[in-house]
Amino acid sequence: MKIQLTSLAILLSSTIYSQISNTSSRNDAGTPTVTSGFYEASEPVNYPSGAASWWHLLDVRHHNTENNYGMQFSGSFFDQNLWFRKTNNSATTGWNKIVMEDSSGTIYLKNRENISNAGIKIQFTNLGDSWYGPYIRSVLDNASGSSSRMALKLGSYWGGEKNELTLINDNVGVGTDSPREKLDVAGSVSLSAFNYTTNRVDGKWILHTRGDGPNLFLAPRNTDDSGWNWGKQTVFKDGNISVNGKIEALEIKVTQTPTADFVFADNYDLLKLEDVEKHIREKKHLPEIASAKEMEKEGVNVGEFQIKLLQKIEELTLYVIDQNKKINSQNEQIKLQALEIEKLKTTKNNNK
């Protein structure tokens, strides 16, 4: 960034004044005067903070003798820094440093020997006490205890609210002054694409919406490094998840309703075992259960399938209960028949 307009103004002013004025001595840059000119100071007063020894001063003054308005440029004899202010009728008005580019193309906000000092700041806009625009600043970070590290902050003040991004020790923090990882975000993250990459092809992954609206895809890199293997894991906008592979979990809870308790209702139409046998003989699978070919083609809904299996278990329980009743009834009949036979034998023996 070159301050071309400022440099041009100084050059033109120097050219004009050099034809009409010689350098004079004036230690107090705040002295009221109506005389514009070039000055030198050996004991500078009302110059930039810390000014000492010899300084230059270019002072452009207002013609009214009753005020103290001036446009001033100043600089030490011994460095390349340049300072500017407008006195605004006050001898102690503060000075602003003019940022310049050195021969290497580098811009320094402070002298290089003082670059480790904290507090360097670039404010892009200033809209009042409570309303500020974006800024860049460096600070000393003391979070590490006894040691201090330089941190770079990019931020903004808006309506009194501060928003900052911190760069320190190769870590970037958003909403946090002490980032613990390469990227540490204190809050929600919105991504249109996320690419995690290692030096190995099998370590490369991408998280992406792929232009398909809210659907979110997690894909590994192809083994030949030619692209991404889409369709491995997908989170759909309706809440569904697709995984092309195995799932291992300590526990899975399925909340699908209803259950199969309707089998125990008094009006449930339980198939006769003869009909179940006929269906199995013809179809080679249980009634209301998909065939193996259907399962291979369409897959299996785990929740629905579990309910169907429970339905068949409950139906089987009813069949067992019914069979148990019949068996018990038959046993009673056998006992009665045995008693009748025993009576007949006793009667026959008594008649002999």
C-alpha distance (Angstrom), angle and dihedral (degrees) to the residues before:
residue distance angle dihedral
M1 . . .
K2 3.78 . .
I3 3.77 121.6 .
Q4 3.78 92.2 -140.7
L5 3.82 99.3 158.8
T6 3.82 92.6 49.6
S7 3.80 92.4 47.7
L8 3.80 90.7 48.6
A9 3.82 91.8 50.0
I10 3.80 91.3 50.2
L11 3.78 91.5 47.4
L12 3.80 93.3 50.5
S13 3.80 92.0 44.7
S14 3.79 90.7 49.7
T15 3.79 91.2 49.7
I16 3.82 93.8 50.2
Y17 3.79 96.8 43.2
S18 3.78 93.6 45.1
Q19 3.80 87.7 65.2
I20 3.79 95.6 53.0
S21 3.82 108.8 25.4
N22 3.79 141.1 44.7
T23 3.82 124.4 -147.1
S24 3.82 113.9 -86.3
S25 3.79 131.7 -168.1
R26 3.80 120.4 -107.9
N27 3.79 123.4 154.6
D28 3.86 97.2 -174.5
A29 3.80 110.7 65.8
G30 3.82 89.0 -172.6
T31 3.79 97.0 60.6
P32 3.85 109.3 127.5
T33 3.81 110.8 -115.0
V34 3.79 141.9 147.7
T35 3.79 92.3 -147.9
S36 3.79 118.4 100.6
G37 3.77 118.4 -155.3
F38 3.80 153.2 110.3
Y39 3.81 120.1 -65.0
E40 3.77 142.8 179.0
A41 3.80 126.6 -153.6
S42 3.79 129.3 -160.6
E43 3.82 94.3 -177.4
P44 3.84 103.4 30.5
V45 3.82 119.4 -153.3
N46 3.82 123.8 -176.9
Y47 3.79 89.1 12.8
P48 3.83 122.7 125.6
S49 3.81 115.0 -52.4
G50 3.79 112.5 -76.8
A51 3.80 94.6 17.6
A52 3.81 112.6 157.2
S53 3.79 138.5 159.6
W54 3.80 118.4 9.9
W55 3.81 122.7 2.6
H56 3.81 137.3 169.9
L57 3.80 123.5 -133.6
L58 3.82 131.3 -166.8
D59 3.84 108.6 -167.6
V60 3.85 124.5 -172.8
R61 3.82 109.4 -170.9
H62 3.81 140.5 -161.4
H63 3.82 116.5 -117.2
N64 3.83 96.2 -127.6
T65 3.82 110.6 100.6
E66 3.83 92.2 -156.7
N67 3.81 96.9 67.1
N68 3.79 140.4 52.2
Y69 3.82 105.4 -132.3
G70 3.77 118.7 147.3
M71 3.80 141.9 151.8
Q72 3.80 107.2 -139.5
F73 3.80 138.6 -172.8
S74 3.81 120.9 -172.1
G75 3.78 140.7 172.9
S76 3.77 141.0 169.7
F77 3.81 119.9 -103.4
F78 3.80 89.2 -126.3
D79 3.84 109.0 52.8
Q80 3.81 140.5 35.7
N81 3.81 97.8 -112.5
L82 3.80 120.0 121.8
W83 3.82 127.1 -159.0
F84 3.81 132.7 -162.6
R85 3.81 138.7 -170.4
K86 3.81 144.1 153.3
T87 3.79 109.4 -134.2
N88 3.83 93.8 -144.3
N89 3.78 91.3 -159.2
S90 3.82 92.9 -53.9
A91 3.78 126.4 104.1
T92 3.83 91.6 -151.7
T93 3.81 100.3 50.6
G94 3.80 109.0 143.8
W95 3.80 124.3 -104.7
N96 3.82 127.6 -124.3
K97 3.77 121.3 -147.1
I98 3.80 115.2 -127.1
V99 3.81 111.3 -132.3
M100 3.80 112.5 -131.6
E101 3.76 137.3 178.0
D102 3.80 120.4 -120.6
S103 3.79 126.7 -140.8
S104 3.82 91.5 -86.9
G105 3.81 92.7 55.3
T106 3.81 93.3 -107.2
I107 3.81 124.2 136.2
Y108 3.80 117.5 -149.5
L109 3.80 121.1 -166.2
K110 3.80 90.2 -165.7
N111 3.78 134.2 19.2
R112 3.78 109.8 -72.4
E113 3.78 91.4 -119.1
N114 3.84 88.6 58.8
I115 3.80 98.2 41.7
S116 3.83 92.2 113.9
N117 3.79 90.9 64.9
A118 3.80 116.2 107.7
G119 3.75 126.5 -122.8
I120 3.82 102.7 58.6
K121 3.80 105.9 151.6
I122 3.81 139.4 172.5
Q123 3.83 112.8 -159.6
F124 3.80 111.9 -167.1
T125 3.79 97.8 -169.1
N126 3.78 136.3 6.7
L127 3.78 116.6 -160.9
G128 3.78 100.4 171.5
D129 3.78 141.0 -65.4
S130 3.81 95.1 -50.9
W131 3.79 102.3 25.4
Y132 3.79 119.6 65.8
G133 3.76 135.6 160.9
P134 3.81 130.6 -138.1
Y135 3.79 123.6 -49.3
I136 3.80 143.5 -179.5
R137 3.78 118.8 -143.2
S138 3.78 141.6 162.4
V139 3.79 122.6 -137.0
L140 3.78 138.4 178.8
D141 3.80 110.6 -108.1
N142 3.80 113.4 -147.4
A143 3.80 97.1 175.9
S144 3.78 90.2 107.4
G145 3.80 91.5 67.6
S146 3.77 116.0 -126.8
S147 3.81 95.0 11.8
S148 3.79 123.6 72.1
R149 3.79 125.1 -148.6
M150 3.77 131.1 -168.5
A151 3.80 115.3 -113.7
L152 3.79 127.5 -168.6
K153 3.79 116.2 -144.7
L154 3.79 128.0 -165.0
G155 3.76 111.0 -168.1
S156 3.75 152.4 129.6
Y157 3.78 140.2 -136.5
W158 3.76 115.2 -141.2
G159 3.77 122.0 171.4
G160 3.79 89.7 -16.4
E161 3.84 92.7 -54.7
K162 3.79 117.4 122.2
N163 3.80 122.5 -145.8
E164 3.80 117.7 -176.9
L165 3.76 141.9 176.7
T166 3.82 113.8 -157.2
L167 3.80 127.6 -154.7
I168 3.80 114.6 -167.6
N169 3.81 133.6 148.6
D170 3.83 90.9 -4.9
N171 3.84 89.8 -57.0
V172 3.80 124.1 116.7
G173 3.79 120.1 -149.1
V174 3.80 126.3 -167.0
G175 3.79 111.9 -165.0
T176 3.81 91.5 -4.9
D177 3.81 131.8 86.9
S178 3.82 93.6 -154.3
P179 3.83 110.1 48.9
R180 3.82 111.1 -165.9
E181 3.82 97.7 -166.7
K182 3.81 137.8 34.3
L183 3.83 85.2 -86.6
D184 3.81 119.4 19.6
V185 3.83 116.4 177.6
A186 3.81 120.6 -172.9
G187 3.79 98.6 -157.2
S188 3.79 141.9 14.8
V189 3.80 122.6 -23.7
S190 3.81 125.2 -148.2
L191 3.81 115.4 -162.6
S192 3.79 132.0 -178.4
A193 3.80 88.9 -176.4
F194 3.79 135.1 2.1
N195 3.79 122.3 -169.9
Y196 3.81 120.5 -170.2
T197 3.77 110.7 -171.1
T198 3.80 136.0 -179.7
N199 3.80 129.5 178.7
R200 3.83 89.5 -95.0
V201 3.79 124.9 75.4
D202 3.82 90.6 -135.6
G203 3.81 89.5 56.5
K204 3.80 97.0 56.6
W205 3.80 119.5 103.6
I206 3.79 135.4 166.0
L207 3.82 130.9 -157.1
H208 3.79 108.5 -158.3
T209 3.81 145.4 152.3
R210 3.82 90.3 -144.9
G211 3.82 92.0 -152.7
D212 3.83 90.5 -68.4
G213 3.76 95.6 120.8
P214 3.80 118.3 -114.5
N215 3.83 94.1 -11.7
L216 3.81 110.5 116.8
F217 3.80 122.4 -149.5
L218 3.81 128.0 -162.5
A219 3.79 109.9 -165.8
P220 3.82 136.8 172.5
R221 3.79 123.7 -138.5
N222 3.81 117.3 -94.3
T223 3.80 112.4 -101.9
D224 3.82 90.5 -116.1
D225 3.84 89.9 51.6
S226 3.84 89.2 -120.8
G227 3.79 97.4 126.4
W228 3.78 145.7 -49.7
N229 3.81 124.4 -48.0
W230 3.81 98.0 -130.7
G231 3.80 123.0 -164.8
K232 3.80 98.2 42.4
Q233 3.79 96.2 110.9
T234 3.80 123.7 6.6
V235 3.80 133.7 175.4
F236 3.81 109.0 -159.4
K237 3.80 125.9 -149.4
D238 3.85 90.9 -114.9
G239 3.81 90.6 60.4
N240 3.80 97.2 -99.1
I241 3.81 121.0 134.0
S242 3.79 125.6 -152.2
V243 3.81 120.4 -160.0
N244 3.78 120.1 -178.1
G245 3.78 96.9 -156.4
K246 3.80 143.8 30.5
I247 3.79 125.6 -37.3
E248 3.79 120.8 -150.9
A249 3.79 118.8 -169.7
L250 3.78 138.5 161.6
E251 3.79 90.2 -136.0
I252 3.81 136.8 3.7
K253 3.81 121.4 -164.7
V254 3.81 119.3 -162.5
T255 3.81 114.4 -165.0
Q256 3.79 99.2 -174.1
T257 3.84 116.1 138.3
P258 2.97 151.6 -119.4
T259 3.80 109.0 45.0
A260 3.82 125.1 -147.5
D261 3.82 97.2 -97.5
F262 3.80 88.9 115.2
V263 3.83 85.5 83.9
F264 3.82 88.9 75.0
A265 3.82 94.2 54.3
D266 3.82 114.3 117.2
N267 3.82 91.7 -122.9
Y268 3.83 95.8 49.3
D269 3.80 110.6 129.3
L270 3.80 101.9 -133.1
L271 3.78 111.8 -166.4
K272 3.77 117.4 -119.4
L273 3.77 113.9 -108.9
E274 3.78 88.6 -119.8
D275 3.82 89.5 59.6
V276 3.82 91.2 47.1
E277 3.80 89.3 50.9
K278 3.82 91.4 49.3
H279 3.86 91.5 49.5
I280 3.81 92.0 49.5
R281 3.80 91.7 47.6
E282 3.83 91.8 51.4
K283 3.85 103.0 33.1
K284 3.81 102.2 27.6
H285 3.82 92.2 -135.0
L286 3.80 139.4 71.3
P287 3.82 120.4 -82.4
E288 3.87 113.0 -91.2
I289 3.82 90.8 13.0
A290 3.83 118.0 110.0
S291 3.77 118.3 -115.6
A292 3.78 122.1 -110.1
K293 3.81 90.6 -105.0
E294 3.80 91.6 53.3
M295 3.81 91.2 49.8
E296 3.80 91.8 49.8
K297 3.81 91.1 49.8
E298 3.82 102.1 38.8
G299 3.79 102.2 22.7
V300 3.79 124.9 -133.4
N301 3.79 127.9 -75.0
V302 3.80 99.2 -139.0
G303 3.81 95.2 -154.7
E304 3.80 95.5 47.7
F305 3.79 92.1 41.4
Q306 3.80 92.1 52.6
I307 3.81 90.1 52.3
K308 3.82 90.9 48.9
L309 3.80 90.7 50.6
L310 3.81 89.8 48.8
Q311 3.81 88.7 50.0
K312 3.81 90.6 54.0
I313 3.82 91.4 46.6
E314 3.81 90.1 51.6
E315 3.80 91.0 47.1
L316 3.81 89.2 49.3
T317 3.82 88.3 50.7
L318 3.82 89.6 54.9
Y319 3.79 90.6 49.0
V320 3.83 90.0 50.6
I321 3.81 91.7 48.3
D322 3.81 90.4 49.6
Q323 3.80 91.7 47.5
N324 3.80 89.9 48.0
K325 3.80 90.5 53.7
K326 3.79 91.1 50.1
I327 3.79 91.7 48.0
N328 3.81 91.5 49.3
S329 3.80 90.1 47.9
Q330 3.78 91.2 49.6
N331 3.81 90.6 48.2
E332 3.80 90.1 53.3
Q333 3.79 90.3 49.9
I334 3.81 91.0 49.5
K335 3.80 90.3 50.9
L336 3.80 91.5 50.2
Q337 3.77 91.4 47.9
A338 3.81 90.1 49.3
L339 3.80 90.2 52.3
E340 3.78 91.4 49.6
I341 3.79 90.9 50.8
E342 3.78 90.7 48.6
K343 3.83 90.5 51.3
L344 3.76 91.2 50.2
K345 3.80 91.1 51.5
T346 3.82 91.3 49.3
T347 3.83 92.4 48.8
K348 3.79 92.2 48.6
N349 3.81 92.0 50.3
N350 3.80 91.2 49.7
N351 3.82 92.2 52.5
K352 3.80 94.1 56.4
